[in-house]
C-alpha cells in the first residue's frame, strides 16, 4: 500500500531570466515541489513554449491534462489558467520562451 504524504503549502517554481529583448524573454524554471505539496494555479501572461529538461509534473488546463516528462513541449496560450502538480515525483526543470500578451513580435533571426 502506498504511503500518502501530508499535503503542505504549494511550492511555486523559481524563475531565472536568461535573456530578453523587446517582445520576448527566456527563463529557466526550477521547481522543488513533490507529492506532498499542493498543486498550484497560474496563468500564462502571454504565449509561451517550454521544454521539460528534467523531472516530471502534471499539467492541467480547461482542455485536459498531461504528465510532462523530459523532452515534452508545453505550449501555453495567453491568458490561459493552468495548474501544476507533482503527484509522480519531486521537482522539475523547464526552459521557457515567452512573448507578451498581444505581441506582434516574431521569434525569427535578425536580418
VENRAVEN-V801574 format. One record per residue. D_CENTER is the distance of its C-alpha to the mean C-alpha in whole Angstrom. Layout:
# VENRAVEN-V801574
D_CENTER
D_CENTER
This chain:
# VENRAVEN-V801574
31
27
27
25
23
24
21
20
18
14
13
10
8
11
10
13
14
15
17
18
21
22
19
16
14
12
10
10
7
9
9
13
12
15
17
19
16
15
12
11
11
9
10
9
12
13
12
9
9
7
9
8
11
12
12
11
9
10
8
11
12
16
16
15
13
12
12
10
12
13
13
11
10
7
9
9
12
13
14
12
11
9
9
7
10
12
15
16
15
15
12
9
9
7
9
8
11
11
14
16
17
20
20
23
22
21
20
23
25
27
31
